[in-house]
Amino acid sequence: QVQLVESGGGLVQAGGSLRLSCAASGLTFSSYSMGWLRQAPGKEREFVAAISWGGWNGYYADNVKGRFTISRDNAQNTVYLQMNTLKPDDTAVYYCAARQTLYGDYVSPESWNWWGRGTQVTVSS
């Protein structure tokens, strides 16, 4: 079965950086689009970033554009999220997700087919 395992979360001060990783198994990784979504306490899960199967195209939510970078290593079956200039508002559980293509709506969490369990990111002010 498909397994997505996130790592790299933690506590960081505002202005700092973190890099999240997501190791995938049980799927032909290079054939799937990958994404990161997050959920803050008391809020709905929201789209953060997505990357096409070949890694050529990255898509970002407006509130992370210019600060976060999504990338992937198909040889290692891993997707990354480099997060710079972190803000307290970035505090959330970050989830890795997979779907076959990025055609159509990729912003809605419901449009993603497989999910990891999440990793906590806490940004202190």
Contact map, one row per residue, 1 for C-alpha under 8 A:
11100000000000000000000011100000000000000000000000000000000000000000000000000000000000000000000000000000000000000000000000000
11110000000000000000000111100000000000000000000000000000000000000000000000000000000000000000000000000000000000000100000000000
11111000000000000000000111000000000000000000000000000000000000000000000000000000000000000000000000000000000000000011000000000
01111100000000000000011110000000000000000000000000000000000000000000000000000000000000000000000110000000000000000111100000000
00111110000000000000011100000000000000000000000000000000000000000000000000000000000000000000000100000000000000000001110000000
00011111000000000001111000000000000000000000000000000000000000000000000000000000000000000000001100000000000000000001111000000
00001111100000000001110000000000000000000000000000000000000000000000000000000000000000000000000000000000000000000000001000000
00000111110000000111100000000000000000000000000000000000000000000000000000000000000000000000000000000000000000000000001000000
00000011111000000111000000000000000000000000000000000000000000000000000000000000000000000000000000000000000000000000001111000
00000001111100000100000000000000000000000000000000000000000000000000000000000000000000000000000000000000000000000000001111000
00000000111110000000000000000000000000000000000000000000000000000000000000000000000000000000000000000000000000000000000011110
00000000011111011100000000000000000000000000000000000000000000000000000000000000000000000000000000000000000000000000000011110
00000000001111110000000000000000000000000000000000000000000000000000000000000000000001000000000000000000000000000000000000111
00000000000111110000000000000000000000000000000000000000000000000000000000000000000011110000000000000000000000000000000000111
00000000000011111000000000000000000000000000000000000000000000000000000000000000000111100000000000000000000000000000000000000
00000000000111111100000000000000000000000000000000000000000000000000000000000000000111000000000000000000000000000000000000000
00000000000100111110000000000000000000000000000000000000000000000000000000000000011111000000000000000000000000000000000000000
00000001110100011111000000000000000000000000000000000000000000000000000000000000011100000000000000000000000000000000000000000
00000001100000001111100000000000000000000000000000000000000000000000000000000001111000000000000000000000000000000000000000000
00000111100000000111110000000000000000000000000000000000000000000000000000000001111000000000000000000000000000000000000000000
00000111000000000011111000000000000000000000000000000000000000000000000000000111100000000000000000000000000000000000000000000
00011110000000000001111100000000000000000000000000000000000000000000000000000111000000000000000100000000000000000000000000000
00011100000000000000111110000000000000000000000000000000000000000000000000011110000000000000000000000000000000000000000000000
01111000000000000000011111101000000000000000000000000000000000000000000000001100000000000000000000000000000000000000000000000
11110000000000000000001111111000000000000000000000000000000000000000000000001000000000000000000000000000000000000000000000000
11100000000000000000000111110000000000000000000000000000000000000000000000000000000000000000000000000000000000000000000000000
11000000000000000000000111111000000000000000000000000000000000000000000000000000000000000000000000000000000000000000000000000
00000000000000000000000011111111000000000000000000000000000000000000000000000000000000000000000000000000000000000000000000000
00000000000000000000000110111111000000000000000000001000000000000000000001001000000000000000000000000000000000000000000000000
00000000000000000000000000011111100000000000000000001100000000000000000001001000000000000000000000000000000000000000000000000
00000000000000000000000000011111100000000000000000001100000000000000000000000000000000000000000000010000000000000000000000000
00000000000000000000000000011111110000000000000000011000000000000000000000000000000000000000000001111000000000000000000000000
00000000000000000000000000000111111000000000000001111000000000000000000000000000000000000000000001111100000000000000000000000
00000000000000000000000000000001111100000000000001111000000000000000000000000010000000000000000111100000000000000000000000000
00000000000000000000000000000000111110000000000111100000000000000000000000000000000000000000000111000000000000000000000000000
00000000000000000000000000000000011111000000001111000000000000000000000000000000100000000000011110000000000000000000000000000
00000000000000000000000000000000001111100000111110000000000000000000000000000000000000000000011110000000000010000000000000000
00000000000000000000000000000000000111110000111100000000000000000000000000000000000000000001111000000000000000000000000000000
00000000000000000000000000000000000011111011110000000000000000000000000000000000000000000001110000000000000000000000000000000
00000000000000000000000000000000000001111111100000000000000000000000000000000000000000000011100000000000000000000000000000000
00000000000000000000000000000000000000111110000000000000000000000000000000000000000000000001000000000000000000000000000000000
00000000000000000000000000000000000000011111000000000000000000000000000000000000000000000000000000000000000000000000000000000
00000000000000000000000000000000000000111111100000000000000000000000000000000000000000000000000000000000000000000000000000000
00000000000000000000000000000000000000110111110000000000000000000000000000000000000000000000000000000000000000000000000000000
00000000000000000000000000000000000011110011111000000000000000000000000000000000000000000000000000000000000010000000000000000
00000000000000000000000000000000000011100001111100000000000000000000000000000000000000000000000000000000001110000000000000000
00000000000000000000000000000000000111000000111110000000000110000000000000000000000000000000000000000000001110000000000000000
00000000000000000000000000000000001111000000011111000000000110010000000000000000000000000000000000000000000000000000000000000
00000000000000000000000000000000001110000000001111100000011110000000110000000000000000000000000000000000000000000000000000000
00000000000000000000000000000000111100000000000111110000011100000000010000000000000000000000000000000000010000000000000000000
00000000000000000000000000000000111000000000000011111011111000000000011100000000000000000000000000000000000000000000000000000
00000000000000000000000000000001110000000000000001111111110000000000000000000000000000000000000000001100000000000000000000000
00000000000000000000000000001111110000000000000000111111000000000000000000000000000000000000000000001000000000000000000000000
00000000000000000000000000000110000000000000000000011111100000000000000000000000000000000000000000000000000000000000000000000
00000000000000000000000000000000000000000000000000111111110000000000001100000000000000000000000000000000000000000000000000000
00000000000000000000000000000000000000000000000000111111110000000000000000000000000000000000000000000000000000000000000000000
00000000000000000000000000000000000000000000000000110111111000000000000000000000000000000000000000000000000000000000000000000
00000000000000000000000000000000000000000000000011110011111100000000011000000000000000000000000000000000000000000000000000000
00000000000000000000000000000000000000000000000011100000111110000000000000000000000000000000000000000000000000000000000000000
00000000000000000000000000000000000000000000001111000000011111011000000000000000000000000000000000000000000000000000000000000
00000000000000000000000000000000000000000000001110000000001111111000000000000000000000000000000000000000000000000000000000000
00000000000000000000000000000000000000000000000000000000000111111000000000000000000000000000000000000000000000000000000000000
00000000000000000000000000000000000000000000000000000000000011111000000000000000000000000000000000000000000000000000000000000
00000000000000000000000000000000000000000000000100000000000111111111000000000000000000000000000000000000000000000000000000000
00000000000000000000000000000000000000000000000000000000000111111111000000000000000000000000000000000000000000000000000000000
00000000000000000000000000000000000000000000000000000000000000011111100000000000000000000000000000000000000000000000000000000
00000000000000000000000000000000000000000000000000000000000000011111100000000000001111000000000000000000000000000000000000000
00000000000000000000000000000000000000000000000000000000000000011111110000000000111100000000000000000000000000000000000000000
00000000000000000000000000000000000000000000000010000000000000000111111000000000111000000000000000000000000000000000000000000
00000000000000000000000000000000000000000000000011100000010000000001111100000011110000000000000000000000000000000000000000000
00000000000000000000000000000000000000000000000000100010010000000000111110000011100000000000000000000000000000000000000000000
00000000000000000000000000000000000000000000000000100010000000000000011111001111000000000000000000000000000000000000000000000
00000000000000000000000000000000000000000000000000000000000000000000001111111110000000000000000000000000000000000000000000000
00000000000000000000000000001100000000000000000000000000000000000000000111111100000000000000000000000000000000000000000000000
00000000000000000000000000000000000000000000000000000000000000000000000011111100000000000000000000000000000000000000000000000
00000000000000000000001000000000000000000000000000000000000000000000000011111100000000000000000000000000000000000000000000000
00000000000000000000001110001100000000000000000000000000000000000000000111111110000000000000000000000000000000000000000000000
00000000000000000000111100000000000000000000000000000000000000000000000111111111000000000000000000000000000000000000000000000
00000000000000000000111000000000010000000000000000000000000000000000011110001111100000000000000000000000000000000000000000000
00000000000000000011110000000000000000000000000000000000000000000000011100000111110000000000000000000000000000000000000000000
00000000000000000011100000000000000100000000000000000000000000000001111000000011111000000000000000000000000000000000000000000
00000000000000001111000000000000000000000000000000000000000000000001110000000001111100000000000000000000000000000000000000000
00000000000000001111000000000000000000000000000000000000000000000011100000000000111111000000000000000000000000000000000000000
00000000000000111100000000000000000000000000000000000000000000000011000000000000011111000000000000000000000000000000000000000
00000000000001111000000000000000000000000000000000000000000000000010000000000000001111100000000000000000000000000000000000000
00000000000011111000000000000000000000000000000000000000000000000010000000000000001111110100000000000000000000000000000000100
00000000000001100000000000000000000000000000000000000000000000000000000000000000000011111110000000000000000000000000000000111
00000000000001000000000000000000000000000000000000000000000000000000000000000000000001111110000000000000000000000000000001111
00000000000000000000000000000000000000000000000000000000000000000000000000000000000000111110000000000000000000000000000000100
00000000000000000000000000000000000000000000000000000000000000000000000000000000000001111111000000000000000000000000000011100
00000000000000000000000000000000000000010000000000000000000000000000000000000000000000111111100000000000000000000000000111100
00000000000000000000000000000000000001111000000000000000000000000000000000000000000000000111110000000000000000000000000111000
00000000000000000000000000000000000001110000000000000000000000000000000000000000000000000011111000000000000000000000011110000
00000000000000000000000000000000000111100000000000000000000000000000000000000000000000000001111100000000000000000000011110000
00000100000000000000000000000000000111000000000000000000000000000000000000000000000000000000111110000000000000000011111000000
00011100000000000000010000000000011110000000000000000000000000000000000000000000000000000000011111000000000000000011110000000
00010000000000000000000000000000011110000000000000000000000000000000000000000000000000000000001111100000000000011111000000000
00000000000000000000000000000001111000000000000000000000000000000000000000000000000000000000000111110000000000011110000000000
00000000000000000000000000000001110000000000000000000000000000000000000000000000000000000000000011111100000000111100000000000
00000000000000000000000000000011100000000000000000000000000000000000000000000000000000000000000001111100000000000000000000000
00000000000000000000000000000001100000000000000000011000000000000000000000000000000000000000000000111110000000000000000000000
00000000000000000000000000000000100000000000000000010000000000000000000000000000000000000000000000111111110000000000000000000
00000000000000000000000000000000000000000000000000000000000000000000000000000000000000000000000000001111110000000000000000000
00000000000000000000000000000000000000000000000000000000000000000000000000000000000000000000000000000111110000000000000000000
00000000000000000000000000000000000000000000000000000000000000000000000000000000000000000000000000000111111100100000000000000
00000000000000000000000000000000000000000000000001000000000000000000000000000000000000000000000000000111111110110000000000000
00000000000000000000000000000000000000000000011000000000000000000000000000000000000000000000000000000000111110100000000000000
00000000000000000000000000000000000000000000011000000000000000000000000000000000000000000000000000000000111111110000000000000
00000000000000000000000000000000000010000000111000000000000000000000000000000000000000000000000000000000011111110000000000000
00000000000000000000000000000000000000000000000000000000000000000000000000000000000000000000000000000000000111111000000000000
00000000000000000000000000000000000000000000000000000000000000000000000000000000000000000000000000100000111111111000000000000
00000000000000000000000000000000000000000000000000000000000000000000000000000000000000000000000011100000010111111110000000000
00000000000000000000000000000000000000000000000000000000000000000000000000000000000000000000000011100000000001111110000000000
01010000000000000000000000000000000000000000000000000000000000000000000000000000000000000000000011100000000000011111000000000
00110000000000000000000000000000000000000000000000000000000000000000000000000000000000000000001111000000000000011111100000000
00111100000000000000000000000000000000000000000000000000000000000000000000000000000000000000001110000000000000000111110000000
00011100000000000000000000000000000000000000000000000000000000000000000000000000000000000000001100000000000000000011111000000
00001100000000000000000000000000000000000000000000000000000000000000000000000000000000000000111100000000000000000001111100000
00000111110000000000000000000000000000000000000000000000000000000000000000000000000000000000111000000000000000000000111110000
00000000110000000000000000000000000000000000000000000000000000000000000000000000000000000011110000000000000000000000011111000
00000000111100000000000000000000000000000000000000000000000000000000000000000000000000000111110000000000000000000000001111100
00000000111100000000000000000000000000000000000000000000000000000000000000000000000000010111000000000000000000000000000111110
00000000001111000000000000000000000000000000000000000000000000000000000000000000000001111110000000000000000000000000000011111
00000000001111000000000000000000000000000000000000000000000000000000000000000000000000110000000000000000000000000000000001111
00000000000011000000000000000000000000000000000000000000000000000000000000000000000000110000000000000000000000000000000000111
